[in-house]
Amino acid sequence: MDLRKLFLKANNEPETNGLLPRSRHIVCKGCGRRTPVARVRREFFVCPSCGRYYTMRARRRILMLTDKRSFVELDRDLVSRNVLGFAEYDDKLAAAREKSREKEAVICGTATIEGHAACIFAMDSYFMMGSMGAVVGEKITRLFEYATEHHMPVVGVTVSGGARMQEGMISLMQMSKVSAAAARHGDAGNLYIVLLTDPTTGGVDASFAMQGDITLAEPGARVGFAGPRVIEKSLNQALPKDFQRAERVLACGFIDAIVPRDRQRTVIGNLLGLHEPAARKDGSDGRL
């Protein structure tokens, strides 16, 4: 099966805020201008008028970052179940699947980026705001384990509102589960690159999103644990306007670089090439 055709079929309607139903234009919530969908796609889903970053679906993100027809999905059929019997959770899952056209809030697989083999996961905000439940944690853990076994780097694209409350403690356990898998992957001498997108918050931010060897972010992405309104009410004081924005987090030393969308594939590809074992460049299995 041609995976690229599958991706395009799954994303046959342009994504993001301000989309006019069945239209060929996107209305930017930043400046209010209408832009043809075709141009928005050429501009990497960034408003050409004001530079606002539109929300992207996970599959579109993978298409943007990986080489043509190189992505092979792993664990595609894993789906969440209402194991705790949480009220209306089944309805929310069904609605999330319809809205996102995905089975879960993360897509995992292998691909090449600028010719360099890597494992990659991308979280999807259209599925319950990228919240982390048991299946999200399981899929990312399995990806790290696969990467460790095959001595491959991992590239992770994060976007999340945090742990999925409908799964209670099971959801919170995924923080330590994925973190442990990421640590084992690193202890084996493998590279982990994280790309933080807007927003990366809650339990995801408090675990594997901040474990990368190299941490990148999109311009203006919100990165933090608790939301600013919660913090303001707790401290009873106003916060700076740039609080938790990527530029501020970079200044505080938690991010290595801010990379615009049109350069992300090139930058990540260069980083993979710089850290690629010499053996793999020569065509062997790349074991360290």
C-alpha positions in Angstrom: 0.0 0.0 0.0 1.2 3.5 -0.9 1.5 5.1 2.6 1.7 8.6 1.1 -1.7 8.1 -0.6 -3.0 6.8 2.7 -1.8 9.9 4.6 -3.2 12.3 2.0 -6.5 10.4 2.1 -6.6 10.7 5.9 -6.0 14.5 5.6 -8.2 15.3 2.6 -9.5 18.4 4.4 -7.0 21.1 5.3 -6.5 21.4 9.1 -6.5 24.3 11.5 -8.3 27.1 13.2 -10.4 29.2 11.1 -11.1 26.7 8.3 -14.2 27.5 6.4 -16.2 24.2 6.0 -15.7 22.7 2.5 -13.9 25.9 1.5 -10.6 26.3 -0.2 -9.4 29.1 2.1 -8.3 29.3 5.7 -9.2 32.3 7.8 -6.3 33.2 10.2 -7.4 33.8 13.8 -4.4 36.1 14.2 -4.9 38.6 11.4 -8.3 37.6 10.0 -7.1 37.3 6.4 -8.2 34.5 4.1 -5.5 32.5 2.4 -5.9 29.7 -0.2 -5.3 26.3 1.3 -2.8 25.4 -1.4 -0.6 28.4 -0.4 -1.0 27.6 3.3 0.3 24.1 2.6 3.3 25.5 0.6 4.0 27.8 3.6 4.2 24.8 6.0 0.9 25.8 7.6 2.1 29.2 8.7 0.0 32.3 7.9 1.8 34.2 5.1 0.4 37.5 6.4 1.1 37.5 10.1 3.3 34.4 10.7 0.8 32.6 12.9 1.5 28.9 13.3 -1.6 26.8 12.5 -2.3 23.5 14.2 -1.1 20.5 12.2 -2.4 16.9 12.2 0.2 14.3 13.2 0.2 12.6 9.8 0.8 15.9 8.1 3.6 16.6 10.5 5.2 13.2 9.6 4.9 13.9 5.9 6.6 17.3 6.4 9.5 15.9 8.4 10.3 12.6 6.7 11.5 11.6 3.2 8.9 10.8 0.6 7.4 7.3 1.1 9.8 6.4 3.8 7.5 6.2 6.8 6.3 2.8 8.0 3.8 2.9 10.8 4.1 0.7 13.9 1.4 -0.5 16.3 -1.3 1.2 14.2 -4.2 -0.9 15.6 -3.7 -0.2 19.3 -6.8 1.6 20.7 -7.9 2.9 24.1 -10.6 1.2 26.2 -12.7 2.5 29.0 -11.1 0.2 31.6 -12.2 2.3 34.6 -15.8 2.7 33.4 -15.4 6.5 33.4 -18.7 8.2 32.5 -19.0 9.3 28.9 -15.4 8.3 28.1 -16.5 5.9 25.3 -18.4 8.7 23.7 -15.4 11.0 24.0 -13.1 8.4 22.4 -15.6 7.9 19.5 -15.8 11.7 19.0 -12.0 12.0 19.1 -11.5 9.3 16.5 -14.0 11.0 14.2 -12.5 14.4 14.6 -8.8 13.3 14.2 -9.4 10.5 11.8 -6.9 8.6 13.9 -7.2 5.7 16.4 -5.1 7.3 19.0 -3.4 10.5 20.0 0.1 9.5 18.8 1.5 8.0 15.6 4.7 6.0 15.7 6.9 4.4 13.1 10.2 4.4 11.3 11.4 6.6 8.5 14.3 8.4 7.0 14.9 12.1 7.4 17.3 13.6 4.9 18.4 10.1 4.2 19.1 9.2 7.9 17.1 6.3 9.4 15.2 7.1 12.6 12.2 6.1 14.7 9.6 8.9 14.9 6.5 9.7 16.9 4.1 12.6 16.5 1.3 13.4 18.9 -2.0 14.7 17.6 -3.9 17.6 19.3 -7.0 16.7 17.4 -7.4 13.6 19.5 -8.4 14.7 23.0 -5.8 17.5 22.9 -3.0 14.9 22.6 -3.7 13.7 26.1 -1.6 10.8 27.3 -3.4 7.6 28.2 -2.3 4.0 28.4 -2.2 3.4 24.7 -0.2 6.6 24.0 2.3 5.6 26.6 2.4 2.0 25.3 3.0 3.0 21.7 5.8 5.5 22.6 7.4 3.0 24.9 7.3 0.3 22.2 8.9 2.7 19.8 11.8 3.5 22.2 12.3 -0.3 22.8 12.3 -0.9 19.0 14.8 1.9 18.6 17.0 0.5 21.4 17.0 -3.0 19.9 17.8 -1.7 16.4 20.3 1.0 17.6 18.3 3.8 16.0 17.7 7.5 17.1 14.2 8.7 18.1 12.6 11.9 16.9 9.6 12.9 18.9 7.1 15.7 18.1 5.1 16.6 21.2 1.8 18.4 21.6 -0.3 17.6 24.6 -2.6 18.9 27.4 -1.1 16.3 29.7 -2.3 13.1 31.2 -5.8 11.7 30.3 -7.9 12.1 33.4 -10.5 9.5 32.2 -7.8 6.8 32.8 -6.8 8.1 36.3 -3.6 6.5 37.8 -3.1 4.4 34.7 -2.5 7.5 32.7 -0.1 9.0 35.3 1.9 5.7 35.2 2.7 6.3 31.6 5.0 9.2 32.6 7.5 6.9 34.4 6.9 4.1 31.9 7.9 6.1 28.8 10.7 7.9 30.8 12.2 4.6 31.7 12.2 3.4 28.1 13.7 6.7 27.0 16.4 6.4 29.6 17.3 2.8 28.5 17.5 4.0 24.9 19.9 6.8 26.0 22.0 4.5 28.2 22.5 2.3 25.1 24.2 5.2 23.4 21.3 6.3 21.1 20.1 9.8 20.2 16.8 11.3 21.2 15.6 14.6 19.6 12.5 16.3 20.8 10.5 18.9 18.8 8.1 20.8 21.2 5.0 22.3 19.6 2.2 24.3 20.9 1.2 23.3 23.5 3.4 20.8 25.3 2.2 20.8 28.9 1.2 18.6 31.9 2.6 15.1 32.3 4.1 15.0 28.9 6.2 18.1 29.6 7.1 16.6 33.0 8.4 13.4 31.5 9.6 12.4 28.1 9.2 15.8 26.4 12.1 17.1 28.5 14.3 14.0 28.3 15.8 14.7 24.8 19.5 14.9 24.2 18.6 17.8 21.9 15.4 19.8 22.5 14.0 21.9 19.7 10.8 24.0 19.7 8.6 25.8 17.3 8.4 29.6 17.6 5.9 30.7 20.2 5.1 27.2 21.4 3.7 27.1 25.0 5.9 24.8 27.1 5.3 24.2 30.8 3.6 22.0 33.4 0.6 23.9 34.9 -1.3 26.5 32.8 -0.6 30.2 33.4 -4.1 30.8 34.8 -3.7 28.1 37.4 -0.3 29.6 38.4 -1.7 33.1 38.5 -4.5 32.1 40.8 -2.1 30.1 43.0 0.5 32.9 43.3 -2.1 35.7 43.2 0.0 37.7 40.8 0.2 38.5 37.1 2.7 36.6 34.9 4.8 38.0 32.1 3.2 38.0 28.7 5.9 35.6 27.4 5.5 33.2 30.3 6.0 29.6 29.1 6.6 30.6 25.5 9.4 28.8 23.7 11.5 32.0 23.5 11.4 32.5 27.2 12.0 28.8 27.9 15.0 29.0 25.6 16.4 31.9 27.6 16.0 29.8 30.8 18.1 27.0 29.3 15.5 24.3 28.8 15.5 24.4 25.0 18.5 24.2 22.7 17.1 26.0 19.7 13.9 27.3 18.2 13.4 26.1 14.6 10.8 27.4 12.2 8.8 24.8 10.3 10.4 25.4 6.9 13.8 24.4 8.3 12.8 21.5 10.7 13.5 18.6 8.3 16.9 20.1 7.3 17.9 20.8 10.9 16.8 17.5 12.3 18.4 15.7 9.3 21.7 17.5 9.9 21.6 16.6 13.6 20.9 12.9 12.8 23.8 12.9 10.3 26.2 14.5 12.9 25.4 11.9 15.5 25.1 8.9 13.1 27.6 6.1 14.0 30.4 5.8 11.5 29.5 2.1 11.0 26.0 2.9 9.8 27.3 5.4 7.3 29.4 2.6 5.9 26.4 0.5 5.5 26.6 -1.8 8.5 24.0 -2.1 11.3 25.5 0.9 13.2 26.0 -0.8 16.5 28.0 1.4 18.9 
